[in-house]
Each structure stands twice: as structure tokens, then as C-alpha cells.
Amino acid sequence: MKRNFISNSSASIRMFKSDFLEGLSKVSYFVPLIVYVPLILFFCWKSLFQLEMPFLEFAGWLLFGLAVWTITEYILHRYVFHYEPTIEWGKRIHFIFHGVHHDYPNDAKRLVMPPSASIPLALGFYFLFDWLLPDTKVFAFFSGFIGGYLFYDMVHYALHHANFKSGFWKRLKQHHMLHHYSDSTKGYGVSWTFWDHIFRSNFDKK
């Protein structure tokens, strides 16, 4: 994705004529926590207390869900969010979902996924995993999967707004800023850079 324009302003560009649709496209960073933390807690309770899943088994499925999230994050970012259609309506959809973030990376209202988009995606993934996984395992698995998504959203917000001085977080922020300001065809991992190393989409060490 070649970038011809990147705004350093924190202003929020209007995307829709409709005030209703415009409102759905913006969200404060803490809203996903309000939406999904209760869901995670409910699924944990259902697994551990209602279904009486042994704790180690629960932890294994939760960690499996978290691991699946990391590759899902990479695939979505690389092959869905950075897929650029050639037809006009496709370009418009691409801009709404991800292009606007690359043009206006400091827009605080468009750094986490709004519930209008995340809830349908979460439902789709839930029914997919419920179909694929053994009976009753989906609750523990999905707790890890959604937990990974929440971590991604909060990390993404922090990478754009926090000033990390050293260590892991500073390196992660540098990785993401290179994706925005140097080469958007690399560095697709946001909360975890592991898959960039595996699929050779990482930045040169220099």
C-alpha cells in the first residue's frame, strides 16, 4: 500500500453524511473493554463452574485460543485490511475499514474497532469455532481468543498514544510506526511480531 498522504493531526475526518453512521464509525478506547470483559468472565465461569472443566484443561484451551488469535490478527491485517480492490465501491469499503487509519493514524476515535464491526466479527468467529471444536470447549477457547483481541485493541491504542522509553514496548511501537510511516507492506503484527518473522514480513534489522 503506497501512502501518498499521512496526516499528523489528531482531528477526526468525517466519513459519512449520515450522523448515525458517522457515530458508529467512532469509538473510545475503553468501549471494547466494557463490551467484551463481561463476556470473557461469563465464558470462564461457564467453563470452570457450570461445565466443571478441570483448570489445567481450561488453561490449555484458553492459551490455544490466544495463540489462534495471534495468527488471526496477522492474517486479517495483512490479507483483509490491506487488500486494495480496484473497483470504486471496493476502494470505499477499504478506506472505511483501514485506509482511514493509515491516512489519519492519530485519530483517537478510530484506533480500536467499533462494536458495530467487532460484534458481527466476534459472532462469526464464535459460530465457526463452535462448529470446529469439540463440544463445550468453545467457551474456554473463545475466552482466550477474545482476550487476545482485547489485548490487540488496547496495545494498538497505546502504540499510537503512549511514549515508551525502553524495552519491549518501545521496540513494538517502533515496529508499528515503521508500518505506518516507512513501509506498510511489512510489519503486520501489532500486538505480537512473531508471525512477521515467520512469514518474512518483518523490517530489516538496520
C-alpha positions in Angstrom: 0.0 0.0 0.0 1.7 3.2 -1.1 1.0 6.1 1.1 0.5 9.5 -0.7 -0.9 11.2 2.3 -0.5 10.9 6.1 -1.9 13.4 8.5 -0.2 14.2 11.7 -3.3 15.9 13.0 -5.3 14.3 15.8 -8.5 15.6 14.1 -11.1 13.1 13.0 -12.1 13.2 9.4 -15.8 12.7 8.6 -16.5 9.6 6.5 -20.4 9.5 6.3 -23.0 12.1 5.6 -25.3 10.3 8.0 -24.7 11.3 11.6 -25.9 7.8 12.7 -23.3 6.0 10.5 -20.6 8.5 11.5 -21.3 7.8 15.1 -21.0 4.1 14.5 -17.5 4.6 13.0 -16.0 6.1 16.1 -15.4 4.7 19.5 -13.4 5.5 22.7 -10.6 3.1 23.5 -12.4 1.7 26.6 -15.6 0.7 25.0 -14.3 -2.8 23.8 -13.4 -3.5 27.5 -17.0 -2.7 28.6 -18.4 -4.9 25.8 -16.1 -8.0 26.0 -14.7 -8.3 29.5 -18.1 -9.4 30.9 -18.4 -11.9 28.0 -14.9 -13.3 28.8 -15.8 -13.6 32.5 -19.1 -15.3 31.7 -17.4 -17.9 29.4 -14.7 -18.5 32.1 -17.4 -19.1 34.7 -19.4 -21.3 32.3 -16.3 -23.5 31.6 -15.0 -23.7 35.2 -18.1 -23.9 37.2 -21.1 -24.8 35.1 -19.3 -27.4 32.9 -16.8 -28.2 35.6 -13.8 -28.2 33.2 -10.5 -29.1 35.0 -8.4 -26.0 35.5 -5.4 -27.2 33.5 -7.7 -28.2 30.6 -9.4 -24.8 30.8 -6.0 -23.1 30.8 -4.8 -25.2 27.8 -7.9 -24.3 25.7 -7.6 -20.6 26.7 -4.0 -20.4 25.7 -4.9 -22.2 22.4 -7.5 -19.6 21.7 -5.0 -16.8 22.5 -2.5 -18.4 20.1 -5.1 -18.7 17.3 -5.9 -15.0 17.8 -2.3 -14.0 17.1 -2.3 -15.7 13.7 -5.8 -14.4 13.1 -4.6 -10.8 13.8 -1.8 -11.2 11.3 -4.0 -12.7 8.6 -6.7 -10.1 9.0 -4.3 -7.2 9.0 -2.2 -8.4 6.0 -4.8 -10.0 3.7 -8.1 -8.4 4.6 -7.3 -4.9 5.9 -4.5 -4.4 3.4 -6.3 -5.9 0.4 -6.9 -3.0 -2.0 -9.7 -3.5 -4.6 -9.6 -1.9 -7.9 -13.4 -1.1 -8.2 -14.6 2.2 -6.7 -17.0 0.7 -4.2 -14.3 -1.7 -3.0 -11.9 1.2 -2.6 -14.5 3.0 -0.5 -15.0 -0.1 1.8 -11.2 -0.5 2.1 -10.9 3.2 3.2 -13.7 2.8 5.8 -12.2 -0.3 7.3 -8.5 0.5 7.3 -7.4 3.2 4.8 -8.7 6.0 7.0 -6.4 4.8 9.9 -3.4 4.9 7.6 -4.3 8.4 6.4 -5.2 9.7 9.9 -3.2 7.5 12.3 -3.5 9.9 15.2 -7.3 9.9 15.2 -8.0 8.5 18.7 -11.6 7.6 17.9 -10.6 5.2 15.2 -7.8 3.2 16.9 -9.9 0.4 18.3 -12.6 -1.5 16.4 -16.1 -0.1 17.0 -18.7 -2.6 18.3 -20.6 -2.1 15.0 -17.8 -4.0 13.3 -16.4 -6.1 16.1 -19.6 -7.7 17.3 -20.6 -9.2 13.9 -17.0 -10.5 13.5 -17.0 -12.0 17.0 -20.3 -13.7 16.4 -19.0 -15.1 13.1 -15.8 -16.4 14.7 -17.8 -17.9 17.7 -20.1 -19.9 15.4 -17.1 -21.0 13.3 -15.2 -22.3 16.4 -18.3 -23.8 17.9 -18.7 -25.8 14.7 -15.0 -26.8 14.6 -14.2 -27.6 18.2 -15.3 -30.5 20.4 -18.5 -29.9 22.5 -18.2 -27.5 25.4 -14.6 -26.5 24.6 -15.5 -23.3 22.7 -16.2 -21.3 25.9 -12.6 -21.7 27.2 -11.1 -21.3 23.7 -13.2 -18.2 22.9 -12.2 -16.6 26.3 -8.6 -16.7 25.1 -9.4 -15.7 21.5 -11.4 -12.6 22.6 -8.8 -11.9 25.3 -6.2 -11.7 22.6 -8.4 -9.4 20.6 -8.9 -7.0 23.6 -5.1 -7.1 24.1 -4.6 -6.2 20.5 -7.0 -3.3 20.7 -5.5 -1.8 23.9 -2.0 -2.3 22.6 -2.8 -0.6 19.3 -4.2 2.4 21.1 -1.2 2.6 23.4 1.3 2.3 20.5 -0.2 5.5 19.0 -0.6 7.5 22.2 1.9 6.3 24.8 5.5 7.4 24.9 7.5 4.2 25.8 11.1 4.9 26.9 12.7 1.5 26.5 12.4 -2.2 26.3 9.8 -4.4 24.7 7.1 -1.8 24.3 9.4 0.8 22.7 10.5 -1.9 20.1 6.9 -2.8 19.5 6.0 0.8 18.9 8.9 1.3 16.6 7.7 -1.8 14.6 4.2 -0.4 14.2 5.4 3.1 13.4 7.6 1.7 10.6 4.5 0.0 9.3 2.7 3.4 9.2 5.4 5.8 8.1 8.0 3.7 6.3 6.6 0.6 4.6 3.0 -0.6 5.0 3.7 -3.8 3.2 5.7 -5.0 6.2 5.1 -5.2 9.9 1.5 -6.6 10.1 1.8 -7.8 13.6 0.5 -5.2 16.0 0.3 -6.8 19.5 2.8 -9.6 18.5 5.5 -9.6 15.9 6.1 -13.4 15.9 4.3 -14.0 12.6 6.2 -11.3 10.8 9.4 -13.2 11.5 7.8 -16.5 10.3 6.3 -15.1 7.1 9.3 -12.8 6.4 7.3 -9.6 6.6 9.5 -8.1 9.2 11.6 -5.0 8.8 15.3 -5.2 8.1 17.4 -5.2 11.4 19.1 -1.9 10.4 
